[in-house]
Amino acid sequence: MFDLLAIVIVGPREVLFETSNSVVTAYQGFGDKFDKEGVLQLSWHRKDFAIFRVHDDLAVVKTVLTREDANGAPIKTWNCSYTTRRVGNDWRLTLATSDGATNATAW
């Protein structure tokens, strides 16, 4: 799913994915955190989902994600944007970002 090398920006920190193994390790960590928080599912908001086509093989996606508990109550909601690049018939995620960063700057 990831187009390696990929950078995931989560709040004020960056995670560099250089190998498939680094992606698996990071997502196992996310899963452990979700378990501790009591997260049952991660949902996206249909009304806030938008795709902006840059080229035939490149798109920017904007949405809002929510971590929810077993009763569907939100634990955390955040804005999320990412780019995708088509390789053959597959779309690969190349960058994921979320809001909540303090003193963030873009270069």
Beta strands, then each sheet from edge to edge (+ up, - down):
strand 1: 2-10
strand 2: 13-17
strand 3: 41-44
strand 4: 50-55
strand 5: 58-68
strand 6: 74-87
strand 7: 90-98
sheet 1: 2+ 1- 7- 6+ 5- 3+
sheet 2: 2+ 1- 7- 6+ 5- 4+
end
